[in-house]
Amino acid sequence: MYKFPHITCLDQVRAAIEGRDEFFVAERDWGYVVNYMVNLIDSFPTPNTKDPELNEKYKIRRECRGIKFGLDGNIIARPYSKFFNLGERSETFPEVIDWDRKFIILDKLDGSMVHPILMDNVVVLCTKMGITDVVAPAQDFAEKKGHKAIFYMDFCHDLMKSGMTPIFEWCSRKQRIVVDYPNDMLVLTAVRKMVTGEYKTYDQMEALATPYRVPLVKCWSGTFDGINDFVEKAQILEGEEGYVFRFNSGEMFKSKNAWYVQLHKTKELLQFEKDVWALILANQHDDAKAFMEQDDKDRIDAFAEDLYAAIDVTVDRLKWIVIAAKDNLNDSKKRFAIEVVNDHGPKVERGLLFKIWDDNDPRDVVHSHIRSHLGSGPKLEEVRCLADGILWEDY
């Protein structure tokens, strides 16, 4: 049975991700967020080596999906651990999973994962990256529902004071992804103990949520003739994103409906380089891999790793140009424009330098600019230099 790692402080996580550039620690005015940018081939190794310390490190990496710590370094929220699609990797092939253990099947809602933290004893909702624009409508919804006998704020406060993190899915037509939800919903999908990482069972979640009238994700209770048959049938359903298989141990696997992202067309998708870049930079290639042949899986893994590495080189280079300029030019933006930007080589980078000068995150600046140029082949050519000229056809 999988045992989640005990995590109490940020230092444990820093040690587990040391030397892994795909992971990052983002500082906020209230604390720290640990997340990852891309799932490389060896970002989340299976923790089954003969070295217990290495296994623990691998397990902690799987927690780096929005885990949060206060300014003192102590844990304050533990949202979902990393889990994978059925068939995405060897450890998640349906035939190697022990289906004799007790498990449930939950709807995989098509919204945004949100969870609370306590700031000065006040409940504040967060996404994986912290307090963002995405979560503002969910916060407003949760606070107003307190007047309609759904006590989200009290529920969150009481659970966090007991050392638990409630995890919700925010579904709204105003922030629609694919599935259309006519009515706004804030649905409880999981409850975790912050330190041990233990997931509460569905029955335990229901017992915790019922007194506060907090709605729970639907639990599928149908029958099926084997897991492969269920997955095959589920993939053709419409109007739902998919399903999550959750064992009592807390282990989870997901299966997305094929219609949801039309991943059955991945062969066609991989023919157009702009679509490959878009898939990778939207962090969706892991989902797509579940529907690919092994050669295509290996190909996109290799390209994704090199693409991110090449972009990171550009990010670091531009960041240090700005740092050096601020130091040498006494923070004069006018001198920066005249003495640095005007003489800078690639024209595409000039606007990016100004944005970084204005204290925008260098990684976000470069990634956003590239993503905005993936609508056509010619537009991609304008930003290819930001990834050192990398070509999909070379893989």
N, C-alpha and C positions, 0 to 999 in steps of 0.2 A: 504494500500500500504506500502511495506517495505521501511523504511527510513534508509539509511546507517549512521553510526556514524561519527560525525565530529572529526577528529583526526589532531592535530597540532604538538604534541610532544611525545617523547618516554615515558615520565612519565605516560601518560594516559594508554599506553599499559602495562607497568610494573604493574600498579595497577590492570588491568583486568586479568592478568595471574598469579598474586601472589599466591603461594601455589600450582600451577599446574605444576608438574614436566615434563609433556609431552611437555610443551612449553619452549623455550629458547631464550635468547638474545645473539647473537654472535657479538663480537666486531671485527671490521676490522680497517685497518689503515685509512680508509676514513669515518668511521661511524659505524652504527649498523644494524644488520639484525634480525628480529624477525620471528621465524618459529616454527613448531611443529614436533615432532618425530613420533607420532602415534595418531590416532583418537580413543580415548577411548570412552566408552559408554556415559560419561558425559563431554567430552571435548567441544562439541559444542551444548549446550542445545538450544531448541527453545526459542527465546526471546519474550515470550508471557506471562510472569508472571504478577502479580499485582504490582510488584515493578519496577518502571521506571529505577531506578539506576542499579538494577540487570540486567534488559533487555539491558541497554546500555553496561554493562560489557560483557554480552553474545555476543552482536553484535561486540564489539571490538575484542573478541577472534577470531571471524570468519575472521578478517582482518589479523590475524597472519600467513600469508602464503607467507612470503617473503617481507613484508612491511619494508621500510628502512628509517633510520634517519641519519642525519649528526652528526659530532662530537659534535655539539652544542645541539643535541637532537631534532632538528626540522625535520619535515618530508621532505624527498627528493624523495620518490618514493612509489607508491601505486599500486602494481600489483593486480591480481585477488583476490577477497575475496573467502572464502571457499564456495563451492556449491556442491550439492549432486546428486547422480544418482536417476532417477525416480525409485521409489519402494524401495530405500535403507532404508528409515526410514518413520515413520508415516506421517510426514509433507510433504513428497515427493511422496506419493501415488497419481497416476494420478487422481483418483476420488475425491481427496480433493483439488486439484488445480483449481483455477478459470480460465478456458480456454477461457472465454468470453472477457478477456482483450486482448489488442493488443500485439502480440508477433511475433518473427521471428524465423526461424530455420537455424542454422549455421552449416557448416561442423565442426566436431571435428577433427582437424588435429593431426596427430600422430608424433609430434616432441617435441622440448623442448621450454618451455615458456621462452622468454627473454624480457627484458625491459631496458630502459636506465636510467642512472643517470648522473649528471653533476659533473665532477671533474675539478676544476679550469677552468670552462666554456667549458670544452671539453666533448663531448658525449662518454660515455663508457657503453657498454651493460653488463647486469647482468643476472644471473639466479636467482631462489628463494634464493639461498645461497650467492649471490654476484658475484664477478668477479672470474669465475672459468675456468678450461680448456675447458669445454663444449662450452663456449660462444666465445672463441677465433676465430673459423672459421666464426661464424656469424658476429663478429666485422669486420673481414677482408672482408667478402662478402659485408656488408653494406657500408664500406668505398670505395670499388672498384666500386660499382654500381653508386656512385656519378659521375663517369666518363662516365656512360652510361645513363645519364638523369633520374635516379631514385635517388632522393635526400633524402636518409634515414637520414643522419646526420643532415641536415638542418631541416627536418621535426621534428626529435626528439628534437633538440635544441629549436626550436620555440615553440613547445607545452610545454616543461618543463618550459620555461621562462614564459609561460602563466598559470602555475600552474597545468598542466595536465601530466599524465603518459601514453604514448602510449605502448601498450602491443602487442608483436609479437609471432608468432610460427616459430621456426627455424627448417626446414625440410631438411634433407640431407642424401643421400645414404651413406656418410662417417660415419654418426652417426645414422644409421638406428635402429629403435626400432622394429616395426612389419611391418607397411605399407612401401612399397618401393616407394620412390620419385626419379625418374631418374634425375631430375634437382634440384639443390639447390634452396630453396625458403625461403624468409623471409617475412611472411605474417602478415599484421595488423589484429588483432582479436578483439581489444577493445581499448578504450580511456577512462581514468578515471580522474576526478578532484581529486587532491591529498588530499585536506582538507575535502571536503564533501563526497568523495567516489562515487559521481554520475557517472554513465556510460553514455557516449554519445550514442544516437540512431544510427542505421546503416546509416541513411541518413546524420546525422551530421558527422559521421566518414568519409563517402564518400566525403563530402564537404571539410573536413580538409585535406584528403589525396590526392585528385585529383591534386591540384596544384603542388605537389611534385612527382606525378606519383607513389606513394607508393601503392602496390597491397593490396587488401582487401580479407578477407576470403569470400568464396562463401556463398551467402544467398539463402536458399532453398525456392522456391516459388511454390511448388506443392500444390495439394489439397488432402485432406484425410477425411475419414468419421469418425472422432473422434480420439482422441489422442492415445487411447489404440490400435486401428487398425494401426495407423502410427508406433508406437513403435514396434509392433509385426512384421510388414513388414520390418522395418529398421534393425531389429536384424539379418535378414538372408542375408543382402547384404554383398558383399565381396569387398575388395579393399579400404575401408574407415573405420576409427575407429568408427565413430558414429556421433551423432548430439548434438548440444547444443540448448536448448530452452531458448531464452532470451526475457523477457518482457521489455516494455519501461521503467518500474520502475527500471530496472537493475537486478531484480531477475532472476536467471538462474537455469536450471536443465539439466543434461546430460543423454544421453542414448547411451551406447556403443553397437556396433554390436556384436552379440554372437560369430561370427567366430573369432573376433579380439583377444579375450583372452580365447576362448573356455570355457566360464564360465558355459555353460550348462552341463559341466562335473564336476561340483564342488563336487558332491557326491563322485565321484571317487577320486578326488583330496584330499578330506578330509580323505581318508582312509590311506594315507601315511604321517606319522608325519613329515618327512623331507620336504614334499611339503607344509605342514601347516606352518612350521617355515619360509620357503622361502617366502610364500605368505604374511605373517605378516611383516617380516623384510624388504620386498620390498615395504611395504605400499600399497599393492594391495588388501587386504582383504575387504576394503570398496566397491570396484567395484564388487568383487565376491558376496558380501552379497545380492546384488540386485537380484541374481538368486538362493538364498538359501531359504529353508523353515525356519520358525521362530526358531525352535529348534536349527538348525545349526547356525543361526545368533547369538543366545544367547550364544551358546557354543564357537564359535570362538571369540566373544567379550570378554568373560570371560578369555579365554586362552591368548589372545593378551595382555590384561591388566596385567595379572600375569607374562607373559613372559617378557614384557618390565620392569616391576618392579623388577623382579629377576635379569635381566641383569644390571639394574641401580645400584643395590647393589654391584655387582662385579666391575662395572666401578668406583664407589666411593671408594671402598676398595683399588683397585690398584692405583688409583690416589693419595690417601693419603699415601700409602706405598712409592711412589716415592717422594712426597713432603717432607715427614719426612726424607727420606734418603738423599735428596739433602741438607737439612738443617743440618743433623747430620754428613754427610760425606764430607762436604766442596766441594760439586759438583764433587766429584771424581767418575767417571764412573767405574774405575778399582776396587775401594773399594766396589762400589755398586754391581758389579758382584760377587766379592768374598764373601762379608759379608751378602748380602741380597739375591740376585738371586739364588746363588748356594744352599742355604739352604731353598729356598721357596718351600712350599708344592706341589701344583698341577703343574706338569711339563708344562702343556699347558699354564700356566700363565707366565712362565719365559720369553719367547720371547715377550709377550705383555708388560711386565715391561720395557724391553729395549726400545721398541718403544715409550712408554709413557715418558721415561727418555729423549728421543730425541725430546721432545716437540710436539709430535703428539697428536692430540685430543684424550683423553682417550675413549670417547664414540665411535668415529670413529674406533679406533683401535680394540675394543672388537667386535663391530657390524660387521666390515669387516671380522674379523677372523671367527666369527660364520657363516656368509654367505658363506664363502669359503669352509665350511665343510658340506654343505647341499646337496651334490651330491648323497649321499647314506646313508643308515641307519647306517652302521658302522662308517662312518665319523661323523655323528651327535653325536654318542655316545662319541666321543673324546672331544666334546665341551659342552656336556649337563651340566657339572659341572659349566660352566660359567653362567648358569641360575638356579643354585641351584637344579639341578636334576629334573626340572619340566617335567611332562609327559602328552602328549596329551590324552592318554587313561584314565586319571583321570577326564576328563571333559565331 
